[in-house]
Amino acid sequence: MASMVHLQHPRNQMTFPPSAGPRTANKISYSPPFSCSLKISPPSRKRSKLKPLCSYADSKANNSPAKVYRRQKRKNPQKDWKFSNNNQNDNDPLRRISTIVLPTVDLMSLCKEGKIKEALEYVGQGAFADYGVFGALLDSCGSLKLLDMGKRVHELLKQSPFAGDIEMNNKLIRMYGKCGCMGDARRVFDRMRERNMGSWHLLMSEYAENWQGENGLMMFEEMKKEGLHPDKETFVAVFAACSSAGAVEEGLLHFEAMRSEYGIAPGIDHYLGVIHVLGNAGHLREAEELIQRMPFEPTAEVWRALRNYARIHGDIELEDRAEELLVAVDSSEPNADIIPLPQRKKQSATNMLEEKNRLAEYRCTEPYRGEGYQMVKGLNGQMREAGYVPDTRYVLHDIDEEAKEQALLYHSERLAIAYGLISTPARQTLRIMKNLRICGDCHNAIKIMSRIVGRELIIRDNKRFHHFKDGKCSCGDYW
């Protein structure tokens, strides 16, 4: 099973020099590769028209006399910056390489194509990024989980005229939330001079997305202390936080308070949010009764949510009933009893390990070889001492128990963690992006790993974020 890890090395870190001197869009200037010396004349009583300004000597010519340039008054200072004097010699190096004109580049198109690194390189070289470009860069970094690139966009944004814009800061919160960095998202929120209701809703929703619903509910209480009046969107975020935190009773209380305290009639999104609260906790009958009491016809999303929760919790009868109702509402929904499902394609496990200022590729092509595998073996012994017992139910191959335990030991996410442990400083948080869903055995194993190594291990599988720390996971053992 292949494992791929990306690290970003400090020497490859992109730098964005501050703007200096006159600049036009897509143009940059830099010092020519020859030595320059400043020549200052002593003060004189007699004022001359031209004063020596500077001299330079070409490093290739050992005996060539230094040329002297004198300041002259010109009507167009832009021509001075470009050194575009028609009287200069074409062989003058200042005339040949003083200004580089970048090709015309469409930064917005690069963002849409996912070429974030190329777009940032152009911006770092002086290409002008307007409001829409910054927004597209942050959206792309969030959707593609490019944390390092997103932080570079954040640094560039601080130097732009849009640093204090509310919507741009909201996009920053969303980007950090999508990348699993709720600490950075909260810092952006706290440093905002002005906020709108969307800022509060966004932070609560991202807490819920990262299975930190308790923090999202605390934000709701802070919002009320600030004197802000909750609206319909507020309660959508509140129910998401309750679902993430497993706060069933609190979610039902907020549902009742919508109408009684705030005069808000619950809509389909609010009913769906309460269904998620009940379904996550396994209260399937209560969720079905809630659907029956809805003042409007249930949508396909409602029946799909009930079917999925029934499937997760093993209620086959309810799953079949919800499946039939789903197909009746949405005829495009495939029915497993009527339409044969296509054969599922086999996917190889891929992991990306993000570390601070490092980016490289790591592949494991030969099983049970290399430093990462040795680290996994060492951790396995410590995990067993801490109470870890392999759950071989997650190995579907027809092999003996010892071989099943060996197969579980070298799952790709464990290899990525092992390689991160030997290639990063102690106590540094590891962030892993996995293209497949994490299995139950690895989920239990990584909880124990986080306690042994004393690190926070953040894993994003194809369903959600898992924040492992001190032997616990933010998902509350629901995956």
Secondary structure as UniProt FT lines:
FT   STRAND          4..6
FT   HELIX           10..12
FT   TURN            25..26
FT   STRAND          27..29
FT   STRAND          35..38
FT   STRAND          52..57
FT   TURN            59..60
FT   STRAND          67..70
FT   HELIX           77..82
FT   TURN            86..87
FT   TURN            90..91
FT   HELIX           93..97
FT   STRAND          99..101
FT   HELIX           107..112
FT   TURN            113..114
FT   HELIX           116..124
FT   TURN            125..126
FT   HELIX           131..143
FT   TURN            144..145
FT   HELIX           147..158
FT   TURN            161..164
FT   HELIX           166..178
FT   TURN            179..180
FT   HELIX           182..191
FT   HELIX           197..209
FT   TURN            210..211
FT   HELIX           213..225
FT   TURN            226..227
FT   HELIX           232..245
FT   HELIX           248..260
FT   TURN            261..262
FT   HELIX           268..280
FT   TURN            281..282
FT   HELIX           284..292
FT   HELIX           300..312
FT   TURN            313..314
FT   HELIX           316..329
FT   TURN            331..332
FT   TURN            336..338
FT   STRAND          351..355
FT   TURN            356..357
FT   STRAND          358..359
FT   STRAND          361..363
FT   TURN            367..368
FT   HELIX           371..385
FT   TURN            386..387
FT   HELIX           392..394
FT   HELIX           401..409
FT   HELIX           412..423
FT   TURN            426..427
FT   STRAND          430..434
FT   HELIX           440..453
FT   STRAND          457..460
FT   STRAND          465..469
FT   TURN            470..471
FT   STRAND          472..473
FT   TURN            474..475
//
